[in-house]
Amino acid sequence: MSVTSDQASPERADGPASPAVRLRTGTLGTSDIAFFVVSAAAPLTVMAGVAPIALVLGGIGAPVGYLIAGVTLAIFAVGFTAMSRHVRSGGAFYAYITRGLGKPVGVGAALLALIGYNGMEIGVYGLLGTATADTAHALWDVDVPWLPVSLAGLLLIWYGGYRSIDFGAKVLGVLLVAETGILVLLAGGVLLKGGADGLSLASFAPDSFLVPGTAAVLAFAFTAFTGFESTVIYRREAREPGRTIPRATYIAVCFLGLFYAFIVWTVIQAFGDAQVVRAAGDDPGGLFFAAITTFVGGWAADLMHVFIVTSILASLLAFHNAINRYGLALAEEGVLPRALAKVQPRHRSPYVVGAVQTALGLALVLAFALAGADPYTQLLLWLNTPGGIGLMALQLLAALAIPFYFRRVRHSEGVVRTVVAPVAAAVLLTAAIALVVSKIDVFTGASTTVNTILVALVPAVFVLGVLLAFRLRRTRPEVYARFAEEPADTTTSSTE
């Protein structure tokens, strides 16, 4: 078998010596990568914490919003996975964007990816603290301060990232089964008992989802898929990446779209079409707990409280691993300090990047705590909002890059994969970003000034990255020349 591009490339004559230890190749299968991606989306947390708000805003047509978002991202995945068979760099989004739109845009995308993924992860430590406090109060009537929980979470996630990638995959597999399992248990109870008033498909009727509130539902739905595109980050550690990466991407986006729509529909059945919106408005945080208590039992509601905490931990670990691999790739490129490119000899993990990322999380969590900020409405929402918009912007840039890339290279991909799907995805993603920005006040509940700053951070970071690219071209031309290039050995094995 010939050497694959995912193995260690030889040392470049014009660059510093490559680290002796590399990431462990051939470790992750399709299911492992899918676990990372779906765990990052935190299905249980999204359903119990966000879906009730979507019901309040969009009514019983909310399940259709999740299906539309899933279809849009599946269209994006068509071109995205086609390109994944040709681009073997470990830089994921920024490598794809560089191939199609040029190095200045690619460096801007790299900086935006770092900020986006860090914003998505670090903000969630605030959610971990509040969700654990809520669980402790609900189960044991104990008041737990959020900060110690968040700090303990930082340490736990650091350790998970320090260990091998297959260790992380096993942990996420268990946690994902737990959080999806409790939702399946809820759905089963509702279906077996026929819901509150019998089962109804009114949610899928045009007059149910063609309402003014659908725009808000779509905005929430698109953010519920955050992180699904991170499959390509694990290319160097995947078995048969030419197959496993596309499969994992499609599995993740299709599972999330169908699962979200199904679960929201079953909760509607639990209360009835005529009552669910009022029930969600009266107690959005308790909607899923009330449903599972009624149709399964109080013990199941207790489990759901616990599994929400583990769902958040799974999401944190998935994002932490993704950030570590982005940082490692940029350190190997020379854009970030070379010291960050070290890989732990035993576990084959990017442990230096992981330690730095954990330190950044610690600094931000402590800064918000010392400022007296609310862990949910400020730490979580103020960091997640630009993070989520940033990742959607990266999806849009990647969609735009795909047809430009395939115009420049010889390939056997069809026009649907290389032009039609990417262009359609770009149009749909532009509309999705516009929807999210237009409903930003619903996401954050903050003032106009704060919302303007949060949204403006995304283009500002991107422009800063482009300026950094020009500076690199002028002051470090060797780094700029090698940015996002393919591994030196690009022969492929038969498995690709």
LOMARBA-355895 format. One record per residue (C-alpha): residue number from 1; residue in three letters; x, y, z. Coordinates in nm, 4 decimals. Each point is the difference from the previous one (the first is absolute). Layout:
! residues N
num  residuo  xx  yy  zz
NUM  ALA  X  Y  Z
...
END
This chain:
! residues 496
num  residuo  xx  yy  zz
1  MET  0.0000  0.0000  0.0000
2  SER  0.1363  0.3407  -0.0875
3  VAL  0.0511  0.2734  0.2546
4  THR  -0.3020  0.2203  0.0550
5  SER  0.0079  0.3767  0.0203
6  ASP  -0.1133  -0.0191  0.3592
7  GLN  0.3280  -0.1416  0.1174
8  ALA  0.2910  0.2117  0.1106
9  SER  0.1422  0.2038  -0.2836
10  PRO  0.3790  0.0335  -0.0281
11  GLU  0.1756  0.3005  0.1411
12  ARG  0.0047  0.2969  -0.2356
13  ALA  0.3456  0.1219  -0.0928
14  ASP  -0.1019  0.3625  0.0444
15  GLY  -0.1789  -0.0340  0.3300
16  PRO  0.0639  -0.0990  0.3593
17  ALA  0.0251  -0.3630  0.0925
18  SER  -0.3342  -0.1770  0.0254
19  PRO  -0.0946  -0.1413  0.3375
20  ALA  0.1117  -0.3601  0.0412
21  VAL  -0.3390  -0.1081  0.1329
22  ARG  -0.3140  0.0237  -0.2130
23  LEU  -0.3693  -0.0453  0.0555
24  ARG  -0.1078  -0.3637  0.0048
25  THR  -0.1134  -0.0894  -0.3520
26  GLY  -0.2617  -0.2557  -0.1000
27  THR  -0.1758  0.0201  0.3380
28  LEU  -0.3485  0.1401  -0.0601
29  GLY  -0.2752  -0.1733  -0.1923
30  THR  -0.3186  0.1507  -0.1386
31  SER  -0.1939  -0.0459  0.3239
32  ASP  0.2806  0.1506  0.2101
33  ILE  0.0110  0.3163  -0.2102
34  ALA  -0.3785  0.0224  -0.0028
35  PHE  0.0023  -0.0215  0.3808
36  PHE  0.2342  0.2993  0.0179
37  VAL  -0.2150  0.2039  -0.2354
38  VAL  -0.3412  -0.0818  0.1432
39  SER  0.1288  0.0399  0.3564
40  ALA  0.1195  0.3516  -0.0815
41  ALA  -0.3576  0.0888  -0.0943
42  ALA  -0.1217  -0.1215  0.3460
43  PRO  -0.3407  -0.1369  -0.1144
44  LEU  -0.1554  -0.0311  0.3464
45  THR  0.1045  0.3491  0.1046
46  VAL  -0.1252  0.1457  -0.3291
47  MET  -0.3340  -0.1764  0.0321
48  ALA  -0.0751  0.0579  0.3688
49  GLY  0.1537  0.3472  0.0137
50  VAL  -0.0725  0.1585  -0.3383
51  ALA  -0.2828  -0.1860  -0.1761
52  PRO  -0.2675  0.1349  0.2415
53  ILE  0.0961  0.3548  -0.1007
54  ALA  -0.0306  -0.1003  -0.3666
55  LEU  -0.3504  -0.1279  0.0743
56  VAL  -0.0960  0.3262  0.1681
57  LEU  0.1241  0.2032  -0.2956
58  GLY  -0.1027  -0.2238  -0.2891
59  GLY  -0.2890  -0.2084  0.1286
60  ILE  -0.0586  -0.3639  -0.0859
61  GLY  0.1783  0.0364  -0.3342
62  ALA  0.3374  0.0090  0.1794
63  PRO  0.1002  -0.3565  -0.1061
64  VAL  0.0037  0.1114  -0.3638
65  GLY  0.2593  0.2658  0.0845
66  TYR  0.2434  -0.2702  0.1121
67  LEU  -0.0661  -0.1991  -0.3179
68  ILE  0.0662  0.3066  -0.2190
69  ALA  0.3253  0.0696  0.1832
70  GLY  0.1016  -0.3638  -0.0392
71  VAL  -0.0744  -0.0003  -0.3738
72  THR  0.1986  0.3228  -0.0469
73  LEU  0.3044  -0.1396  0.1768
74  ALA  -0.0313  -0.3321  -0.1845
75  ILE  0.0193  0.1967  -0.3260
76  PHE  0.3115  0.1721  0.1340
77  ALA  0.1434  -0.3412  0.0896
78  VAL  -0.0238  -0.1158  -0.3624
79  GLY  0.2735  0.2343  -0.1223
80  PHE  0.1806  0.0007  0.3335
81  THR  0.0499  -0.3771  0.0031
82  ALA  0.0954  0.0008  -0.3693
83  MET  0.2811  0.2411  0.0816
84  SER  0.0998  -0.2073  0.3037
85  ARG  0.1142  -0.2751  -0.2370
86  HIS  0.2474  0.2371  -0.1622
87  VAL  0.1288  0.2253  0.2817
88  ARG  0.2140  -0.1904  0.2497
89  SER  0.1239  0.2839  0.2162
90  GLY  -0.0734  -0.0164  0.3722
91  GLY  -0.1287  0.3593  -0.0110
92  ALA  -0.3613  -0.0926  -0.0756
93  PHE  -0.2060  0.3122  -0.0751
94  TYR  0.2874  0.2366  -0.0550
95  ALA  0.1757  -0.2429  -0.2351
96  TYR  -0.3138  -0.0394  -0.2096
97  ILE  -0.0569  0.3746  -0.0139
98  THR  0.3640  0.0658  -0.0880
99  ARG  -0.0168  -0.2430  -0.2943
100  GLY  -0.2981  0.1769  -0.1481
101  LEU  0.0233  0.3641  0.1050
102  GLY  0.3701  0.0601  0.0609
103  LYS  0.2376  0.0248  0.2943
104  PRO  -0.1083  0.3388  0.1406
105  VAL  -0.3589  -0.1227  0.0288
106  GLY  0.1295  -0.3313  0.1349
107  VAL  0.1992  0.1641  0.2795
108  GLY  -0.3062  0.2096  0.0843
109  ALA  -0.2010  -0.3224  0.0151
110  ALA  0.2623  -0.1637  0.2238
111  LEU  -0.0205  0.2806  0.2550
112  LEU  -0.3790  -0.0012  -0.0202
113  ALA  -0.0027  -0.3768  0.0594
114  LEU  0.2150  0.0339  0.3122
115  ILE  -0.2223  0.2745  0.1394
116  GLY  -0.3199  -0.1779  -0.1036
117  TYR  0.0809  -0.3387  0.1520
118  ASN  0.1428  0.1583  0.3160
119  GLY  -0.3080  0.2175  0.0382
120  MET  -0.2262  -0.3013  -0.0375
121  GLU  0.1937  -0.2008  0.2570
122  ILE  0.0991  0.2488  0.2675
123  GLY  -0.3466  0.1522  0.0234
124  VAL  -0.1436  -0.3433  0.0719
125  TYR  0.1929  -0.0156  0.3294
126  GLY  -0.2541  0.2535  0.1242
127  LEU  -0.2795  -0.2325  -0.1090
128  LEU  0.1732  -0.2902  0.1750
129  GLY  -0.0004  0.1950  0.3250
130  THR  -0.3660  0.1051  -0.0196
131  ALA  -0.1263  -0.3383  -0.1228
132  THR  0.1830  -0.1835  0.2785
133  ALA  -0.1393  0.2446  0.2547
134  ASP  -0.3518  -0.0540  -0.1389
135  THR  0.0448  -0.3770  0.0133
136  ALA  0.1270  0.0062  0.3584
137  HIS  -0.2923  0.2191  0.1052
138  ALA  -0.2586  -0.2140  -0.1808
139  LEU  0.1274  -0.3336  0.1284
140  TRP  0.1332  0.0801  0.3463
141  ASP  -0.1215  0.3525  0.0768
142  VAL  0.3633  0.1095  0.0312
143  ASP  0.1314  0.3360  -0.1200
144  VAL  0.3304  -0.0401  -0.1824
145  PRO  0.2012  0.3058  -0.1151
146  TRP  0.0712  -0.0061  -0.3722
147  LEU  0.3658  0.1052  0.0004
148  PRO  0.1535  -0.3043  0.1768
149  VAL  -0.1963  -0.2255  -0.2344
150  SER  0.1288  0.1851  -0.3055
151  LEU  0.3577  -0.0145  0.1279
152  ALA  -0.0302  -0.3728  0.0677
153  GLY  -0.1388  -0.0370  -0.3524
154  LEU  0.3047  0.1761  -0.1427
155  LEU  0.2293  -0.2481  0.1738
156  LEU  -0.2076  -0.2998  -0.1082
157  ILE  -0.0135  0.1080  -0.3632
158  TRP  0.3729  0.0744  -0.0022
159  TYR  0.0639  -0.3567  0.1155
160  GLY  -0.2340  -0.1425  -0.2635
161  GLY  0.1847  0.1920  -0.2710
162  TYR  0.3389  -0.1057  0.1397
163  ARG  -0.0915  -0.3663  -0.0332
164  SER  0.0001  -0.1809  -0.3332
165  ILE  -0.2616  0.0733  -0.2645
166  ASP  -0.1426  -0.3514  0.0251
167  PHE  -0.0503  0.0555  0.3742
168  GLY  -0.1995  0.3123  -0.0844
169  ALA  -0.2021  -0.1890  -0.2596
170  LYS  -0.0942  -0.2691  0.2535
171  VAL  -0.1033  0.2591  0.2607
172  LEU  -0.2077  0.1936  -0.2505
173  GLY  -0.1599  -0.3196  -0.1255
174  VAL  -0.1271  -0.0849  0.3478
175  LEU  -0.1177  0.3529  0.0770
176  LEU  -0.1717  0.0388  -0.3371
177  VAL  -0.1878  -0.3269  0.0418
178  ALA  -0.1177  0.1212  0.3416
179  GLU  -0.1288  0.3384  -0.1169
180  THR  -0.1658  -0.1252  -0.3173
181  GLY  -0.1327  -0.3034  0.1848
182  ILE  -0.1942  0.2087  0.2518
183  LEU  -0.1591  0.1962  -0.2855
184  VAL  -0.0911  -0.3239  -0.1784
185  LEU  -0.1523  -0.1227  0.3273
186  LEU  -0.2117  0.3155  0.0170
187  ALA  -0.1094  -0.0401  -0.3617
188  GLY  -0.0845  -0.3652  0.0548
189  GLY  -0.2147  0.0790  0.3026
190  VAL  -0.1921  0.2674  -0.1887
191  LEU  -0.0578  -0.2172  -0.3061
192  LEU  -0.1040  -0.3080  0.1975
193  LYS  -0.2577  0.1999  0.1959
194  GLY  -0.1221  0.1900  -0.3016
195  GLY  0.0972  0.3439  0.1241
196  ALA  -0.2372  0.2371  0.1759
197  ASP  -0.2733  0.0053  -0.2665
198  GLY  0.1059  -0.2682  -0.2455
199  LEU  0.2834  0.0289  -0.2484
200  SER  -0.0196  0.2796  -0.2566
201  LEU  0.2025  0.1017  -0.3054
202  ALA  -0.1277  0.3584  0.0057
203  SER  0.3565  0.1232  0.0629
204  PHE  0.0879  -0.0845  -0.3590
205  ALA  -0.2963  0.1736  -0.1606
206  PRO  0.0973  0.3139  -0.1984
207  ASP  -0.2188  0.2305  0.2096
208  SER  0.1877  -0.1137  0.3136
209  PHE  0.3505  0.0944  -0.1114
210  LEU  -0.0697  0.2783  -0.2504
211  VAL  -0.0437  0.2505  0.2796
212  PRO  0.1998  0.3115  0.1036
213  GLY  0.1676  -0.1844  0.2869
214  THR  0.1615  -0.2516  -0.2353
215  ALA  0.2929  0.2365  -0.0584
216  ALA  0.0878  -0.0121  0.3685
217  VAL  -0.0359  -0.3786  0.0045
218  LEU  0.2367  -0.0317  -0.2951
219  ALA  0.2534  0.2212  0.1753
220  PHE  -0.0072  -0.2301  0.3050
221  ALA  0.0028  -0.3116  -0.2187
222  PHE  0.3164  0.0906  -0.1901
223  THR  0.1913  0.0644  0.3212
224  ALA  -0.1068  -0.3441  0.1263
225  PHE  0.2315  -0.1641  -0.2562
226  THR  0.3116  0.1857  0.1135
227  GLY  0.3137  -0.2080  -0.0423
228  PHE  -0.1314  -0.2573  -0.2484
229  GLU  0.2610  0.1105  -0.2537
230  SER  0.2894  -0.0879  0.2324
231  THR  0.0216  -0.3528  -0.1451
232  VAL  0.2873  0.1095  -0.2259
233  ILE  0.2054  0.1161  0.2984
234  TYR  0.0592  -0.3660  0.0875
235  ARG  0.1241  -0.0970  -0.3451
236  ARG  0.3532  -0.0870  0.1106
237  GLU  -0.1317  -0.2307  0.2721
238  ALA  -0.2726  -0.1656  -0.2081
239  ARG  0.0038  -0.3462  -0.1518
240  GLU  -0.0516  0.0209  -0.3765
241  PRO  -0.0701  0.3757  0.0195
242  GLY  -0.1196  0.0178  -0.3598
243  ARG  -0.2963  -0.2118  0.1105
244  THR  -0.0460  0.0570  0.3703
245  ILE  -0.0029  0.3819  -0.0154
246  PRO  -0.2851  0.0294  -0.2540
247  ARG  -0.1975  -0.2771  0.1688
248  ALA  0.0351  0.1541  0.3443
249  THR  -0.0998  0.3419  -0.1346
250  TYR  -0.3173  -0.1285  -0.1632
251  ILE  -0.0884  -0.2168  0.2988
252  ALA  0.0411  0.2939  0.2370
253  VAL  -0.2029  0.2545  -0.1946
254  CYS  -0.2766  -0.2456  -0.0944
255  PHE  -0.0247  -0.1404  0.3516
256  LEU  -0.0169  0.3439  0.1596
257  GLY  -0.2584  0.1336  -0.2439
258  LEU  -0.2329  -0.2988  0.0280
259  PHE  0.0535  -0.0519  0.3720
260  TYR  -0.0644  0.3631  0.0920
261  ALA  -0.3168  0.0146  -0.2089
262  PHE  -0.1265  -0.3300  0.1405
263  ILE  0.0625  0.0890  0.3637
264  VAL  -0.1589  0.3446  -0.0291
265  TRP  -0.3014  -0.1580  -0.1688
266  THR  -0.0376  -0.2596  0.2780
267  VAL  0.0095  0.2716  0.2666
268  ILE  -0.2758  0.1807  -0.1873
269  GLN  -0.2011  -0.3235  0.0168
270  ALA  0.0686  -0.0250  0.3734
271  PHE  -0.1939  0.3231  0.0632
272  GLY  -0.2238  0.0128  -0.3073
273  ASP  0.0009  0.2413  -0.2924
274  ALA  -0.2291  0.2434  0.1782
275  GLN  0.1865  0.0087  0.3321
276  VAL  0.3720  -0.0421  -0.0660
277  VAL  0.0779  0.3629  -0.0837
278  ARG  -0.1625  0.1207  0.3214
279  ALA  0.1790  -0.2698  0.2022
280  ALA  0.3340  0.0961  -0.1553
281  GLY  -0.0635  0.3677  0.0698
282  ASP  -0.0971  -0.0633  0.3633
283  ASP  0.3067  -0.2117  0.0801
284  PRO  0.2468  -0.0395  -0.2882
285  GLY  0.2713  -0.1504  0.2180
286  GLY  -0.2358  -0.2596  0.1427
287  LEU  -0.1836  -0.1049  -0.3180
288  PHE  0.2009  -0.3147  -0.0729
289  PHE  0.0145  -0.0982  0.3671
290  ALA  -0.3765  0.0310  0.0321
291  ALA  -0.0506  -0.2099  -0.3128
292  ILE  0.2298  -0.2821  0.1066
293  THR  -0.1445  -0.0015  0.3528
294  THR  -0.3502  -0.0436  -0.1394
295  PHE  0.0736  -0.2599  -0.2659
296  VAL  0.2912  -0.1930  0.1540
297  GLY  0.0368  0.0871  0.3676
298  GLY  0.1719  0.2273  0.2501
299  TRP  0.3076  -0.2213  0.0042
300  ALA  0.0511  0.0714  -0.3693
301  ALA  -0.0204  0.3748  0.0657
302  ASP  0.2730  -0.0421  0.2616
303  LEU  0.2154  -0.1810  -0.2554
304  MET  -0.0617  0.2755  -0.2518
305  HIS  0.1302  0.2561  0.2487
306  VAL  0.3208  -0.2007  0.0379
307  PHE  0.0390  -0.0677  -0.3721
308  ILE  -0.0296  0.3689  -0.0834
309  VAL  0.3166  0.0538  0.2017
310  THR  0.1770  -0.2885  -0.1747
311  SER  -0.1269  0.1312  -0.3349
312  ILE  0.1700  0.3319  0.0689
313  LEU  0.3216  -0.1785  0.1000
314  ALA  -0.0081  -0.1987  -0.3238
315  SER  -0.0432  0.3187  -0.2019
316  LEU  0.2906  0.1640  0.1822
317  LEU  0.2305  -0.2955  -0.0633
318  ALA  -0.0932  -0.0160  -0.3689
319  PHE  0.0687  0.3710  -0.0514
320  HIS  0.3210  -0.0189  0.2035
321  ASN  0.1345  -0.2777  -0.2219
322  ALA  -0.0948  0.1938  -0.3132
323  ILE  0.1728  0.3160  0.1257
324  ASN  0.3122  -0.1962  0.0888
325  ARG  0.0305  -0.1361  -0.3529
326  TYR  -0.0561  0.3387  -0.1604
327  GLY  0.2674  0.1464  0.2253
328  LEU  0.2376  -0.2858  -0.0759
329  ALA  -0.0414  0.0492  -0.3746
330  LEU  0.0666  0.3747  0.0254
331  ALA  0.3033  -0.0595  0.2209
332  GLU  0.1388  -0.2489  -0.2525
333  GLU  -0.0597  0.2628  -0.2686
334  GLY  0.2038  0.2508  0.2019
335  VAL  -0.2911  0.2445  0.0356
336  LEU  -0.0204  -0.0778  0.3720
337  PRO  0.3175  -0.0581  0.2066
338  ARG  0.1751  -0.3252  -0.0866
339  ALA  0.0048  -0.0966  0.3680
340  LEU  -0.3731  -0.0700  -0.0295
341  ALA  0.0646  -0.2720  -0.2594
342  LYS  0.1177  -0.2569  0.2550
343  VAL  -0.1885  -0.3299  0.0231
344  GLN  -0.0100  -0.2059  0.3198
345  PRO  0.2150  -0.3108  -0.0598
346  ARG  -0.2227  -0.2536  0.1741
347  HIS  -0.3507  0.1247  -0.0804
348  ARG  0.0859  0.1670  -0.3325
349  SER  -0.2071  0.3043  0.0924
350  PRO  0.0800  0.3691  -0.0680
351  TYR  0.0507  0.0567  0.3702
352  VAL  0.1761  0.3383  -0.0090
353  VAL  -0.2802  0.1579  -0.2038
354  GLY  -0.2472  -0.1640  0.2401
355  ALA  0.1714  0.1531  0.3018
356  VAL  0.0042  0.3458  -0.1605
357  GLN  -0.3652  -0.0280  -0.0994
358  THR  -0.0914  -0.1039  0.3547
359  ALA  0.1958  0.2952  0.1393
360  LEU  -0.1894  0.2338  -0.2332
361  GLY  -0.3285  -0.1493  0.1199
362  LEU  0.1071  0.0406  0.3608
363  ALA  0.0916  0.3648  -0.0546
364  LEU  -0.3318  0.0842  -0.1658
365  VAL  -0.2141  -0.1907  0.2514
366  LEU  0.1766  0.1716  0.2908
367  ALA  -0.0249  0.3389  -0.1716
368  PHE  -0.3772  -0.0325  -0.0386
369  ALA  -0.0342  -0.1262  0.3562
370  LEU  0.2073  0.2851  0.1458
371  ALA  -0.2086  0.2494  -0.1994
372  GLY  -0.3143  -0.1415  0.1595
373  ALA  -0.1355  -0.1140  -0.3365
374  ASP  -0.2844  -0.2468  -0.0253
375  PRO  0.1366  -0.3404  -0.1121
376  TYR  -0.2939  -0.0635  -0.2356
377  THR  -0.1162  0.3315  -0.1432
378  GLN  0.3498  0.1438  -0.0275
379  LEU  0.2795  -0.2597  0.0104
380  LEU  -0.1926  -0.2507  -0.2114
381  LEU  -0.1957  0.2240  -0.2350
382  TRP  0.2589  0.2730  -0.0479
383  LEU  0.2654  -0.2534  -0.1034
384  ASN  -0.2218  -0.2504  -0.1830
385  THR  -0.1720  0.2589  -0.2177
386  PRO  0.3050  0.1263  -0.1938
387  GLY  0.1413  -0.3535  0.0126
388  GLY  -0.3075  -0.1472  -0.1681
389  ILE  -0.0255  0.2763  -0.2598
390  GLY  0.3710  -0.0388  -0.0694
391  LEU  -0.0350  -0.3719  -0.0702
392  MET  -0.2957  0.0647  -0.2312
393  ALA  0.2111  0.2609  -0.1818
394  LEU  0.2712  -0.2646  -0.0440
395  GLN  -0.2564  -0.2365  -0.1514
396  LEU  -0.0999  0.2744  -0.2429
397  LEU  0.3629  0.0708  -0.0966
398  ALA  0.0629  -0.3718  -0.0492
399  ALA  -0.3076  -0.0295  -0.2233
400  LEU  0.1263  0.2922  -0.2091
401  ALA  0.3476  -0.1523  -0.0215
402  ILE  -0.1120  -0.3383  -0.1344
403  PRO  -0.0887  0.0944  -0.3617
404  PHE  0.3107  0.2202  -0.0300
405  TYR  0.2176  -0.2869  0.1191
406  PHE  -0.1434  -0.2546  -0.2429
407  ARG  0.0475  0.2398  -0.2906
408  ARG  0.3758  -0.0063  0.0674
409  VAL  0.0638  -0.3721  0.0400
410  ARG  -0.0549  -0.3130  -0.2028
411  HIS  -0.2708  -0.2163  0.1511
412  SER  -0.2747  -0.2486  -0.0751
413  GLU  -0.2678  0.1546  0.2218
414  GLY  -0.3324  0.0900  -0.1631
415  VAL  -0.1344  0.3508  -0.0514
416  VAL  -0.2634  -0.0509  0.2693
417  ARG  0.2665  -0.0541  0.2652
418  THR  0.2389  0.2672  -0.1206
419  VAL  -0.2325  0.2817  -0.1077
420  VAL  -0.3731  -0.0484  0.0526
421  ALA  0.0022  -0.1162  0.3627
422  PRO  0.2678  0.2467  0.1210
423  VAL  -0.1712  0.2984  -0.1645
424  ALA  -0.3379  -0.1035  0.1390
425  ALA  0.1568  -0.0476  0.3424
426  ALA  0.1631  0.3429  -0.0172
427  VAL  -0.3348  0.1649  -0.0744
428  LEU  -0.1753  -0.1899  0.2788
429  LEU  0.2776  0.0620  0.2522
430  THR  -0.0033  0.3714  -0.0793
431  ALA  -0.3717  0.0023  0.0767
432  ALA  0.0609  -0.1989  0.3199
433  ILE  0.2648  0.2433  0.1241
434  ALA  -0.2307  0.2923  -0.0783
435  LEU  -0.2770  -0.1693  0.2001
436  VAL  0.2248  -0.0576  0.3010
437  VAL  0.1270  0.3585  -0.0044
438  SER  -0.3537  0.1384  -0.0377
439  LYS  -0.1110  -0.1989  0.3060
440  ILE  0.3101  0.0673  0.2069
441  ASP  -0.2006  0.1661  0.2769
442  VAL  -0.1953  -0.3243  0.0462
443  PHE  0.3246  -0.1928  0.0444
444  THR  0.1678  0.2336  0.2452
445  GLY  -0.2688  0.2105  0.1660
446  ALA  0.2670  0.2715  0.0101
447  SER  -0.0068  0.3678  -0.0921
448  THR  0.0380  0.1253  -0.3554
449  THR  0.3523  0.1179  0.0764
450  VAL  0.1106  -0.3394  0.1319
451  ASN  -0.1637  -0.1811  -0.2919
452  THR  0.1694  0.2285  -0.2519
453  ILE  0.3388  -0.0696  0.1576
454  LEU  -0.0610  -0.3765  0.0059
455  VAL  -0.0955  -0.0105  -0.3677
456  ALA  0.2763  0.2403  -0.1074
457  LEU  0.2644  -0.2214  0.1632
458  VAL  -0.0358  -0.2543  -0.2798
459  PRO  0.0933  0.2201  -0.2982
460  ALA  0.2539  0.1833  0.2161
461  VAL  0.1850  -0.3230  0.0827
462  PHE  -0.0107  -0.1071  -0.3643
463  VAL  0.1425  0.3330  -0.1200
464  LEU  0.2694  -0.0221  0.2683
465  GLY  0.0932  -0.3408  -0.1367
466  VAL  0.0244  0.1318  -0.3545
467  LEU  0.2287  0.2795  0.1222
468  LEU  0.2078  -0.2615  0.1813
469  ALA  0.0359  -0.1855  -0.3303
470  PHE  0.1411  0.3093  -0.1705
471  ARG  0.2397  0.0472  0.2901
472  LEU  0.1125  -0.3624  -0.0245
473  ARG  0.0577  0.0397  -0.3736
474  ARG  0.2213  0.3013  0.0668
475  THR  0.1883  -0.1070  0.3131
476  ARG  -0.0047  -0.3822  -0.0116
477  PRO  -0.0354  -0.0945  -0.3665
478  GLU  0.1064  -0.3599  0.0609
479  VAL  -0.2928  -0.0510  0.2408
480  TYR  -0.2401  0.1721  -0.2358
481  ALA  0.1187  -0.2117  -0.2938
482  ARG  -0.0597  -0.3270  0.1902
483  PHE  -0.3327  0.1025  0.1531
484  ALA  -0.2655  -0.2735  -0.0386
485  GLU  0.2050  -0.1916  -0.2560
486  GLU  -0.0489  -0.3695  -0.0524
487  PRO  0.2204  -0.2490  0.1869
488  ALA  0.3259  -0.0662  -0.1829
489  ASP  -0.1008  -0.3617  -0.0744
490  THR  -0.3371  0.0114  -0.1762
491  THR  -0.0192  -0.3556  -0.1257
492  THR  -0.3117  -0.1777  0.1095
493  SER  -0.0698  -0.3488  0.1029
494  SER  -0.2562  -0.2209  -0.1565
495  THR  -0.2306  0.0676  0.2863
496  GLU  -0.0402  0.3609  -0.1151
END
